[in-house]
Amino acid sequence: MYSRYLYIVLICFAFFTCSCSGDKPKVEPLPISVKNNFNLLQKDPQFVLYVNFKSMNQTPFWKANISDSLLNAERTFGSLLNTFKVATGASISDGLDELYYSNSWMGENSIVLKGVFDRKKLNDYLATDSNFVKTTGKDGTLVYMNNDNRLYFFFKDNFTICASNYMTIIDGMISVRDTSKTGLMENNEMLSAIEKIYYKENLWMISKEQMFIRGIFMNFLESKLEASENNQNKKADSTKTTIENIYSKISSVSFSVKMDSQLNLYVQTDFTEGASASYFKSFLTGLLSISKLASTVKGNQKSPADKILESTKLELYDSTVMIIMNVNNSNISDFRKGAIINKPE
């Protein structure tokens, strides 16, 4: 999911040749209630994702554009959300308030769900479903396991479910107390990066993991080279080397969303110093221009990409590049088409 969003906005980013400078916009504060759950997540995650369903599902944009498609996705999402919906009655649209997710480079995950859960319904459901078994943590805490995907989960309290694909992580989450300073709370660099995220109420995702960031940018680069008519090996090798130099200067990449009558999306790339941020913008502009990745169609009719770009702008603040996209009722069909770039004929 993350690479898809970043891929789209990076393409948009390359079409802007002017940059802005000045004071950074004031970011939303990180709610204490959100930060208090960080001790349940991994200390050194590949990325961290936060979703507040409760704050979004009451907005006009959600009701008009997301609710139906997301409910369908929930039914097919498989082992996690749909399992808890059937078992506890808590769904994205009613009862499931928040989701926290972190993942390590080795594949271990930490998942925290906040909401209103019916434990009796869960026990009744598990009693008739052979795909689930009961086990216990080191301290005797009741833990459930899904045999299909070996996802472990337990009730931290009446309003919190913790889950992971590793029992060692489950034991660590069980041992966390309200006064604990463990997990992500011990990672000051990541906490500092999270504080810089522009929107924090609805949905955000962030990574400081160099290999994760490198993978995103290399995938983006390769797709651009494949789309170019005049792709030459020497040029491709040179461009890849440039990307290698750029991503090593990135300290974090994040996206955040604020939803009301429209959806506002911020993508932030924070660099270790301002020169790299400025060069990053110039490089992508040149790359996509050379690749002739047009955003227009024949005739006078505007392409979906043209319409999307009308609601997109770039801001450059010191060592931070921000890409701002606004999705509303008039342009959401263009975003859904995903036709950001047309391949050259």
N, C-alpha and C positions, 0 to 999 in steps of 0.2 A: 504493500500500500504506500509506504513512504517514498520509495524510489519512483513510483508512478507520479505522485504529486510533484516531487522535485524535478522530475524529467520535464513535465509540462511547463513549470514556471521558469526553468532555466532556458528553455527555448524562447519564451516570451522575452526574457531578460536581454537576449542578444539583439533584439530589434531596436533597442533604445541607445542612442549615441550621445545623449546629454546626461550629465549626472548632476545631482544636487548635493549641497553640503550645508552644514549648519548644525544646530543642536538636535540631538536625537529626540524623537517623540517620547513622551512619558509612558513607560510600560505599566501594564496592570500589575498590582501587587500580587504576590503568591499567597493565597489564603492559608492561614495557619492550619485549618482542618485538612488541607491537601498535604501540606508539608509533614504533618504528623504521621502520615501513612508511608513516608519514604523509608522509615526504618524497616519496613517489610520487604523492600525491594533490594536487589543486589547492589553491592558496593561499587563494582566496576562494570556497569552494563554496556553492551554494544549500543543500545538505544533505550530511551524511556518514552512511553506513550501514556497520555492521560486523556480520558474521555468523560465528560460530564453529560450524561444523557438527560438528566433531570432538568438542567438549565437550558438545553436545546429543544427538547420535545414540546415545549410550550410556545415556541416562537412561531410567528407567521410563516417564515421560510420553511421550517421543518414540516409544518402541517400541510403546506402547499406542494412541497417538492420532494420530501424525503421519507415521510412516514410510511407510505405504501411500499416503496422499493426496499426500504430497510427492514420492514417486517418480513418481506419475502426472503431477504438475505438472511435474516435471523433464523428462519426455518431451515435453511440449508447450510448454516454456519457450522453445523456439526457438533463436535463434542463439548464445546464450552458454553456459549450463550444459550443455545437451544436446549441443552441438557438441563441447565439451571432453570430455564423457563418452564419446561415440563415438570421438573421435580419440585420447584419451590413456588411457582406461580409468578416469579419476578421476570419481567420482560423489559426490553429496551424502552417501550412506550409506557410501561407501568410497573413500578417496583424496583427496577434496577437503576440506581442513581448514578454510580460512578464506576469506572474501570481503570485500573492501573496495570501497566504491563511493562516489564523489563526483560531483556534477553541478552545473554552473553554470547561471545564469539564461539564458544563451544556448544551452544544450543540449549543450555539450561535457561529456564524461564521462571519468572516470579509474577504471579497474577493476583490482584486484589480486587474483589467485587464488593461494592457498598450498596446496600438497599434494604428492602423489607422482604425477608425470606421466611417461608413456612417450613419449620423443621419437621413437623409431623407429616406434612405432605411428602417431604423428601424421604423420610423413613418408610412411609407406605409405598412410595414409588420404588425405592431400592429393594424392598422385600420381594417384589414381583419381577425384578429385572435382573437376569443372570449376568448381564454385562458389568455389574458393579459388585465389588466385594468390600468388606470392612477390614481394616487393619488398625494398628495403633502406632503412634509416635513413640519416641524414646521415653517420654514421661507418662505414657498411657493415654494420651489424647486420642479420641476416636477420629480416624482418618478413612475417607472413602477413596476407592480407586476404580477408574473406568478401565476395564480389560481391553477395550478396543484400542485405546491410545496410551494407556498407562498414565493417565492424568490423575494425580493425587489432589484431594482437596479436603478442607476441614473448616469448621466454624470457629473463627477467632472470637466472635461474640455474636449476639443475635442479629447484628446488622452488617457483619463482615464475613465473607468467605475468602479464604486464601487457597491458592492452587499452584501446582508446579508439576513438571514432568520428572523431577528428581526428589526422592524422599529425603535426601540430605538437606535440601533447601526447605522442605516442609518442616523438618525438625528445627531448623534455624528460625523459621517464622513462628513456630509454636513458642519458642523461648523468648520472643520479643515481648517486652512489657511497655506500658505507657511511658515510663521514664527512661527507656532504653535509647541509646544513641548508637545504632547499628546500621548495617546495610548502606543504603544510599546516603544516609545522614552523615556518614563518615567521609564521604567524597566531596570535599570542599570545592574542587574545581568544577564538578558537575553541578553542584548546588548554585554556584556563581553563574554558570551558563544558563541554568533554568531561570534564575532571577531576571536575566536579560530578555527572555522571550516576551514578545510584545503582548499577545493575548494569552490569558491564563485561565479564563473562566470556563470556556466550552471544550476546547480540544487543542492539544499541542503534542508535538513529538520532537525529540532532540537526540543528537548523537555527537559525541566527541571522539569516537573510535576511528582512528586513522584508516584502518583497512576497510571499514564500512563506508566511510566517506569516499575513499579511493574507488571502491567498487561502483558507487553511484556515478561518479564522474567518468570513469572509464566506460561504463555501459552507455552513458550519454554520448561520449565521444565516438564510440564505435558505430552507433546508429547514425551519427552525422556523416561519418566517412562512407558508410554504405550508401547513403542517400546522394552522395556527390557523383556527378557524371565524370568528373575529371580526377577521380581519386588516384593518386600516385603513391607508390610505396614509400618513396623518400619523404614526401610531404606528410604521409600518415605517421611515419616514425618520428618526424620532427614534432608534429602536433602532440603525439602521445608523450614525448619527453617534456613538452611544455606543461601538459596536464599534470605530470608527475611532480613538477616543480611547484605548481599552483596548490595542489591539494595538501602538500606538506606544510603549507603556510596557513591552512585553515584550522582554527581552534574549535569551531563547532558549526553544525548546520541544524536548523530547526524550521518547523512550520507551525503556525498557530491559526486558529479559526475563531471568529466571533460571529454569532448568528443572531439576527433580529428579523427585520423585514427582508434582508438580503444576507448573503454569506460573504464575509470579508476574510480573505486569506493573506497572511503575511508569511513570506519565506525569508529567513535570515541566514546569511553566511557571515560568520565572524572570523576575521583574520588576525594573525599575530601582530600585524602592522598595516598602516594605511596604504602603502605603496602596492602591496599585493592585492588589496581590495580593488584599487583603481585599475590595476593591470588585468585582473580577473574580468572585469566588465569589458574592457577594450578587447581582450583576447576572444571572448565569446562572440562579441559583435562581429569581429573579423572572420572568425571561424564559420559562422552561419552565413555570412555574406559570400564568402568564397565557395561554400557548399551549395549556394543558390537554393536554399530552402525557402521557397516562396510561400507567402501566406495569402496569395490572391488567386482568383480563378478568372477564367476568360470572361470578357465583357465587363459591364459596369456593375454587375451584382457583386456585393461584398461576400467574401468567403467567411466561413465560421471563424477562421483565425483572425481576419480583419476585425470582426465584431468583438472577439475576445480581447484583442489588443487595445481596443478603444477604452476598455475598463481596467487596463493594467498600467501601472506606473512603477518607475524605479527610483529609489532613494539611496544615496551613498552618504553615510555618516562616518567620517573618520575611517575606522577599520571594519565597518559593518556595511554589507550590502543588503538592502531590503527590497523585495519585490512584492507589490501589493496588487491583489486581484479582487475584484468585486463581482460576485455572481448574484443576479437578480432574476425576477420572473421573466424579463424580456430577453435575457441572453443565456438562460440555463440550458436551453436546447442545444446551443452551440457548444457549450462545455460538455454536454453528454455525448455529442457526436465525436468529440476527441480529435477533431480534424484541425489540430493546431498547425501542422506543417503539411504541405502538399509536396510529394516527391517531384523533382524536375522531370519533365517529359524527355 
